[in-house]
Amino acid sequence: MPNLHDIERRINSVTSTKQITRTMEMVAAAKIRRASQRAENALPWAVAISDMLVTTAKHAPISSEPLLQTHDEVKRCFIVVVTSDRGLAGGFNSNVLRHAEKLIKEKERQGIAVEVAACGKKAIGYFSYRGIDPVFEFAGLSADPTYEEAAELSRYSGDAYHREEDPLDEVYVIYNHAKNAAEQTLVEQQVLPIKEETYADLLGLNEEVDIFKEFRERDDESLPGDIDFEPGAEEVMRYLMKAYLRNAYYYALLDSAAGEQGARRNAMKSATDNANEMVSTLTRVYNRARQGAITTEINEIVGGAAALEE
Amino acid sequence: MADFMCTVAIPTRALFQGRVYYADVPSVEGNYGVLPGHEMIVATNKNGGVLTLHLDEAGNEKKRFLLYEGASQVYNNVLSVLGRFGRDVEDIDVESVREKAENMRKHIEELESSDSEQDRAELETSKERLAWYQIQIDYVEQHS
């Protein structure tokens, strides 16, 4: 049985670990607010660009836009994997990485060449350990994603999707969606070719919150075709598609950043709770051992006194 | 005179959201003025164009935004103007922009010698950013 000094040392050690996990929990909680604020700030632009896209698509349907074309045969695929730079966030990264590996293997089984973009140090480490060389690597930006990161991914995938020689045929992004401050859900989103329902997913819309509702109602009042495009509908559509693509990546990065902090807060809260439980168990053991030592000591004194009396 | 709703935004934040009486929007084919009841239009922006908003009826109180890329839309009396980059002209700190432009030029030189896909993509976005810095510098020089 450990002696009193050992137990005391363990209690002190667990208490200081608890202080660290508690601090990390509070830091993560503060960062969730910052991450949510960032996503909120990005909303006016995202909402307006989707409004413009819907207007353009409704009044001047253009089927020739390259980013809307589905390729007949899928030979090459680009997978963007979004993780965090740091650990201590429970299963946040392992869920994404496991899913990404599964998707890569599935595509390779179908004879599709796969290119990977690793966002976050965890993804970079994971792929380099498995001998996969990512086309793009972004480190140090997972907590504060930049629009430039999204612009670079978008430029590469957009250009490669409609190049003549050896084009990309499908583009996916895998990330954790911050469903709320405490829960994250894994998302595998097909970014290219652009699907009709993707915008609703992209903006995290569901049936209860439908930002297009008002737009659709307003739209009923206007006549189709009664709209000007400058310089032309095709050029406007091309620009909006590019902007849409950038926004798809940016939203994934922002969402993952918010999810990362949520996951870290949960993990640190569990660690703090466990440390509290361990401290109370150890304190009980310590008190029992201390009581035992006192009892032994009293017994020895009483025994000694009795022996002297005899 | 009636007013209408206007939003000016860049990808990371809204620059302006509120009601205006008149707007002068820099489209790629020339500026167009917007009053309440303007016809519906979707246009791409002129790089380096200046968006002017009249916040009062007499046009005494104005806001001006310098824009790079982006698009604008007037739809059912709501004006949305989006820019890849954008800034209130009053907030341009030309010395700081010059310094950033200089650093960006050096960064571009480094990237030009690389042939990785990532560096090529970064080179293009860096060139866009440099062009945006240059637009701000040119604006201040022309208006000082």
HADDOCK unambig.tbl for C-alpha pairs under 7 A between the chains (distance, minus, plus):
assign (segid A and resid 41 and name CA) (segid B and resid 12 and name CA) 6.06 0.50 0.50
assign (segid A and resid 41 and name CA) (segid B and resid 13 and name CA) 4.64 0.50 0.50
assign (segid A and resid 41 and name CA) (segid B and resid 14 and name CA) 6.72 0.50 0.50
assign (segid A and resid 42 and name CA) (segid B and resid 11 and name CA) 5.67 0.50 0.50
assign (segid A and resid 42 and name CA) (segid B and resid 12 and name CA) 4.68 0.50 0.50
assign (segid A and resid 42 and name CA) (segid B and resid 13 and name CA) 5.19 0.50 0.50
assign (segid A and resid 44 and name CA) (segid B and resid 9 and name CA) 6.51 0.50 0.50
assign (segid A and resid 44 and name CA) (segid B and resid 14 and name CA) 6.14 0.50 0.50
assign (segid A and resid 45 and name CA) (segid B and resid 9 and name CA) 5.39 0.50 0.50
assign (segid A and resid 45 and name CA) (segid B and resid 10 and name CA) 6.00 0.50 0.50
assign (segid A and resid 45 and name CA) (segid B and resid 11 and name CA) 5.37 0.50 0.50
assign (segid A and resid 45 and name CA) (segid B and resid 82 and name CA) 6.69 0.50 0.50
assign (segid A and resid 48 and name CA) (segid B and resid 80 and name CA) 6.58 0.50 0.50
assign (segid A and resid 52 and name CA) (segid B and resid 73 and name CA) 6.68 0.50 0.50
assign (segid A and resid 135 and name CA) (segid B and resid 117 and name CA) 6.59 0.50 0.50
assign (segid A and resid 135 and name CA) (segid B and resid 118 and name CA) 6.66 0.50 0.50
assign (segid A and resid 136 and name CA) (segid B and resid 118 and name CA) 5.39 0.50 0.50
assign (segid A and resid 148 and name CA) (segid B and resid 125 and name CA) 6.84 0.50 0.50
assign (segid A and resid 151 and name CA) (segid B and resid 125 and name CA) 6.95 0.50 0.50
assign (segid A and resid 152 and name CA) (segid B and resid 121 and name CA) 5.06 0.50 0.50
assign (segid A and resid 152 and name CA) (segid B and resid 122 and name CA) 5.87 0.50 0.50
assign (segid A and resid 152 and name CA) (segid B and resid 125 and name CA) 6.66 0.50 0.50
assign (segid A and resid 155 and name CA) (segid B and resid 121 and name CA) 6.38 0.50 0.50
assign (segid A and resid 156 and name CA) (segid B and resid 121 and name CA) 6.18 0.50 0.50
assign (segid A and resid 227 and name CA) (segid B and resid 40 and name CA) 4.93 0.50 0.50
assign (segid A and resid 227 and name CA) (segid B and resid 41 and name CA) 5.41 0.50 0.50
assign (segid A and resid 228 and name CA) (segid B and resid 40 and name CA) 6.35 0.50 0.50
assign (segid A and resid 228 and name CA) (segid B and resid 41 and name CA) 4.54 0.50 0.50
assign (segid A and resid 228 and name CA) (segid B and resid 42 and name CA) 6.35 0.50 0.50
assign (segid A and resid 229 and name CA) (segid B and resid 41 and name CA) 5.78 0.50 0.50
assign (segid A and resid 229 and name CA) (segid B and resid 42 and name CA) 5.02 0.50 0.50
assign (segid A and resid 229 and name CA) (segid B and resid 43 and name CA) 5.54 0.50 0.50
assign (segid A and resid 230 and name CA) (segid B and resid 29 and name CA) 6.73 0.50 0.50
assign (segid A and resid 230 and name CA) (segid B and resid 42 and name CA) 6.47 0.50 0.50
assign (segid A and resid 230 and name CA) (segid B and resid 43 and name CA) 4.38 0.50 0.50
assign (segid A and resid 230 and name CA) (segid B and resid 44 and name CA) 6.36 0.50 0.50
assign (segid A and resid 231 and name CA) (segid B and resid 28 and name CA) 6.80 0.50 0.50
assign (segid A and resid 231 and name CA) (segid B and resid 29 and name CA) 6.40 0.50 0.50
assign (segid A and resid 231 and name CA) (segid B and resid 43 and name CA) 6.64 0.50 0.50
assign (segid A and resid 236 and name CA) (segid B and resid 43 and name CA) 6.51 0.50 0.50
assign (segid A and resid 236 and name CA) (segid B and resid 44 and name CA) 6.15 0.50 0.50
